[in-house]
Amino acid sequence: MDVFYEILKLILPAGIVFLTAFYTIKKFLDNEQKKRLLELRKDSQKVITPIRLQAYERVAMFLERISPDTLISRVHKNGMSARMLQAELLGTVRNEFNHNLSQQVYMSDDAWARVKMAKEETIKIINLASSRVKDDTSGADLSRIILQLAMKIERLPSQGAIEYLKAEIRQTF
């Protein structure tokens, strides 16, 4: 039994020293790993932040380009019929949207939902105006009706989405 106590006297302090050293080293290594992760995040932010800002800029430009007044001034050509203009306007909105589709990766889900909603609302305005004219009506008449509808709206869908993007950028950056 004396041998047992002698062994216990040696093993118990050694075990305590081992456990203390183990937990101290473990805590140190965990802290070092956290520092490395923080540093990696910091470095990635240096790269991602400009890309995210560029995505917001591109989407804001898209929203400006699909605003009815801007869209009509770019797309309308003399001699276009109402149906031709409608098709051209809708095609332009969809092409612009598809061209900027990848920007959603860098935006919040709410911001992207607002962008999609602005696109859909703009398409609705165009289609509503087109439903109020005959097929053989001139494109100028359709343009006038689209602009009249747009003026009746308190805030254009694209303007609402731009305001949301600006607020999100101010909050995030």
C-alpha positions in Angstrom: 0.0 0.0 0.0 3.0 2.3 0.6 4.0 1.8 -3.0 0.5 2.8 -4.1 0.7 6.1 -2.1 4.2 6.8 -3.5 3.0 6.3 -7.1 0.0 8.4 -6.4 2.2 11.2 -5.0 4.2 11.2 -8.2 1.3 10.7 -10.7 -1.2 13.2 -9.1 1.1 16.3 -9.3 2.3 15.2 -12.8 -1.3 14.8 -13.9 -2.2 18.3 -12.6 0.8 19.8 -14.4 -0.1 18.0 -17.6 -3.7 19.1 -17.5 -2.8 22.7 -16.7 -0.2 22.7 -19.6 -2.7 21.0 -21.9 -5.5 23.5 -21.3 -3.1 26.5 -21.4 -1.6 25.4 -24.8 -5.1 24.6 -26.1 -6.4 28.0 -25.2 -3.3 29.6 -26.7 -3.8 27.7 -30.0 -7.5 28.5 -30.1 -6.7 32.2 -29.7 -4.1 32.0 -32.4 -6.6 30.4 -34.8 -9.2 33.1 -34.0 -6.6 35.7 -34.8 -5.8 34.1 -38.1 -9.5 33.8 -39.0 -10.0 37.5 -38.1 -7.0 38.4 -40.2 -8.3 36.4 -43.2 -11.7 38.1 -42.9 -10.0 41.5 -42.7 -8.0 40.7 -45.8 -11.0 39.4 -47.7 -13.0 42.5 -46.8 -10.3 44.6 -48.5 -11.1 42.6 -51.7 -14.9 42.1 -51.3 -15.8 45.6 -50.2 -14.9 47.3 -53.5 -16.7 44.5 -55.5 -19.8 44.9 -53.4 -19.8 48.6 -53.9 -19.4 48.1 -57.6 -22.4 45.7 -57.6 -24.5 48.3 -55.9 -23.4 50.9 -58.4 -24.2 48.7 -61.3 -27.6 47.9 -59.9 -28.3 51.6 -59.3 -27.4 52.3 -62.9 -29.7 49.5 -64.0 -32.6 51.0 -62.0 -31.9 54.4 -63.5 -31.9 52.9 -67.0 -35.2 51.2 -66.6 -36.9 54.3 -65.2 -39.7 55.0 -67.8 -38.5 58.4 -68.9 -34.9 57.2 -69.4 -36.0 54.0 -71.0 -38.3 55.7 -73.5 -35.8 58.3 -74.5 -33.2 55.5 -75.2 -35.5 53.0 -77.0 -38.1 55.1 -78.9 -37.4 55.7 -82.5 -39.6 57.7 -85.0 -42.0 55.5 -86.9 -42.3 52.8 -84.3 -45.8 51.4 -83.6 -47.1 51.0 -80.1 -46.6 47.2 -80.2 -43.1 47.5 -81.6 -42.2 50.0 -78.8 -43.8 47.8 -76.1 -41.8 44.8 -77.3 -38.6 46.9 -77.5 -39.1 48.4 -74.0 -39.8 45.0 -72.4 -36.9 43.4 -74.2 -34.6 46.2 -73.0 -35.7 45.9 -69.4 -35.3 42.1 -69.4 -31.9 42.3 -71.2 -30.6 44.9 -68.7 -31.8 42.8 -65.8 -30.2 39.6 -67.2 -27.0 41.5 -67.7 -26.9 42.5 -64.0 -28.2 39.2 -62.6 -24.9 38.2 -61.2 -24.8 41.3 -58.9 -27.3 39.6 -56.6 -24.4 37.6 -55.1 -23.0 40.8 -53.5 -26.3 42.2 -52.3 -28.6 41.4 -49.4 -31.7 39.3 -50.2 -34.0 42.3 -49.3 -32.1 44.6 -51.7 -32.2 42.1 -54.5 -35.9 41.6 -53.9 -36.5 45.3 -54.3 -34.6 45.4 -57.5 -36.7 42.5 -58.9 -39.9 44.2 -57.7 -38.8 47.5 -59.5 -38.2 45.6 -62.7 -41.6 43.8 -62.5 -43.4 47.0 -61.6 -41.8 48.8 -64.6 -42.9 46.0 -66.8 -46.5 46.3 -65.4 -46.5 50.1 -66.2 -45.5 49.4 -69.8 -48.0 46.6 -70.2 -50.8 48.7 -68.6 -50.1 51.6 -70.9 -50.0 49.2 -73.9 -53.4 47.8 -73.0 -54.8 51.3 -73.3 -53.8 51.8 -76.9 -54.7 50.0 -80.2 -52.2 47.9 -82.1 -51.9 50.5 -84.9 -51.3 53.4 -82.5 -47.9 55.2 -82.8 -45.1 54.6 -80.4 -45.2 58.3 -79.5 -48.7 57.9 -78.2 -47.7 54.9 -76.1 -44.7 56.8 -74.8 -47.0 59.6 -73.7 -49.3 57.2 -71.9 -46.4 55.5 -70.2 -45.1 58.8 -69.0 -48.5 59.9 -67.8 -48.9 56.7 -65.8 -45.4 57.2 -64.4 -46.3 60.7 -63.3 -49.4 59.5 -61.5 -47.3 57.2 -59.3 -46.1 58.9 -56.1 -42.7 57.2 -56.3 -41.4 55.2 -59.3 -40.5 51.6 -58.5 -36.9 52.2 -59.6 -36.6 55.3 -57.3 -37.9 53.3 -54.3 -35.4 50.6 -55.0 -32.6 53.1 -55.4 -33.5 54.7 -52.1 -33.4 51.3 -50.4 -30.0 50.5 -51.9 -28.6 53.9 -50.7 -29.9 53.3 -47.2 -28.4 49.8 -47.1 -25.1 51.1 -48.3 -25.0 53.8 -45.6 -25.9 51.2 -43.0 -23.4 48.6 -44.2 -20.5 50.7 -45.0 
